[in-house]
């Protein structure tokens, strides 16, 4: 990813919005049908994919910096990325509780 925590955090938020949107539209026609054997397989597959994507977005660049011996810069980038993502999450929760979204 990048060394910009805002880009990393917003990329994670955009990925989450994309996954929720796709899952919402894909499952709309299936609401009246009972779950099958493939429902938990799909859920676990999406979980695995999401964990992999989030690990890339949050850990790839800090790990590269850490391997290059820039430990302090690595930790700062990770903490800033998590902080920006936490702020985005809190903003969404705040807007949700206000009824704006």
C-alpha positions as CSV (number, residue, x, y, z in Angstrom):
1,X,0.0,0.0,0.0
2,X,1.3,3.5,0.7
3,X,3.1,5.3,3.5
4,X,0.1,7.6,3.9
5,X,-2.1,6.4,6.8
6,X,-5.1,8.2,5.3
7,X,-4.9,6.4,2.0
8,X,-4.5,3.0,3.9
9,X,-7.5,3.7,6.2
10,X,-9.7,5.1,3.5
11,X,-8.9,2.1,1.3
12,X,-10.0,-0.2,4.1
13,X,-13.2,1.7,4.5
14,X,-13.9,1.7,0.7
15,X,-13.2,-2.1,0.7
16,X,-15.7,-2.6,3.5
17,X,-18.4,-0.5,1.7
18,X,-17.7,-2.4,-1.5
19,X,-18.1,-5.9,0.2
20,X,-21.3,-4.9,2.0
21,X,-22.8,-3.4,-1.2
22,X,-22.0,-6.5,-3.2
23,X,-23.3,-8.9,-0.5
24,X,-26.5,-6.9,-0.1
25,X,-27.3,-6.9,-3.8
26,X,-26.3,-10.5,-4.3
27,X,-28.3,-11.8,-1.4
28,X,-31.5,-9.8,-2.0
29,X,-33.0,-12.5,-4.3
30,X,-32.0,-15.2,-1.9
31,X,-33.9,-13.9,1.1
32,X,-36.9,-16.2,0.6
33,X,-34.8,-19.3,0.1
34,X,-33.4,-21.4,3.0
35,X,-29.7,-21.5,3.6
36,X,-27.8,-24.3,2.1
37,X,-24.5,-26.0,2.6
38,X,-22.9,-23.2,0.7
39,X,-23.9,-20.4,2.9
40,X,-21.3,-21.0,5.6
41,X,-18.7,-21.8,2.9
42,X,-19.4,-18.4,1.3
43,X,-19.2,-16.7,4.7
44,X,-15.9,-18.2,5.7
45,X,-14.5,-17.5,2.2
46,X,-15.5,-13.8,2.5
47,X,-14.0,-13.7,6.0
48,X,-10.7,-15.1,4.8
49,X,-10.6,-12.8,1.8
50,X,-11.4,-9.8,4.0
51,X,-8.8,-10.7,6.6
52,X,-6.2,-11.0,3.8
53,X,-7.1,-7.6,2.2
54,X,-7.1,-5.9,5.6
55,X,-3.8,-7.4,6.5
56,X,-2.3,-6.1,3.3
57,X,-3.8,-2.6,3.8
58,X,-2.7,-2.3,7.5
59,X,0.5,-4.3,7.7
60,X,2.3,-4.5,4.4
61,X,3.9,-1.1,4.4
62,X,4.7,-1.1,8.2
63,X,6.3,-4.6,7.8
64,X,8.4,-3.4,4.9
65,X,9.6,-0.5,7.0
66,X,10.3,-2.8,9.9
67,X,12.3,-5.1,7.8
68,X,14.3,-2.2,6.4
69,X,15.3,-1.3,10.0
70,X,12.9,1.7,10.3
71,X,11.2,0.4,13.4
72,X,10.0,3.7,14.8
73,X,8.6,4.8,11.4
74,X,6.9,1.4,11.0
75,X,5.1,1.6,14.4
76,X,4.1,5.2,13.8
77,X,2.6,4.4,10.4
78,X,0.7,1.4,11.8
79,X,-0.7,3.4,14.8
80,X,-1.6,6.4,12.5
81,X,-3.4,4.0,10.1
82,X,-5.4,2.4,12.9
83,X,-6.1,5.8,14.4
84,X,-7.5,7.2,11.1
85,X,-9.6,4.0,10.6
86,X,-10.9,4.3,14.2
87,X,-11.9,7.9,13.5
88,X,-13.7,6.9,10.3
89,X,-15.5,4.1,12.2
90,X,-16.5,6.5,15.0
91,X,-17.7,9.1,12.5
92,X,-19.9,6.4,10.8
93,X,-21.3,5.4,14.2
94,X,-22.0,9.0,15.1
95,X,-23.8,9.6,11.9
96,X,-25.7,6.4,12.3
97,X,-26.9,7.3,15.8
98,X,-27.9,10.7,14.6
99,X,-30.0,9.0,12.0
100,X,-28.2,10.8,9.1
101,X,-27.2,7.5,7.4
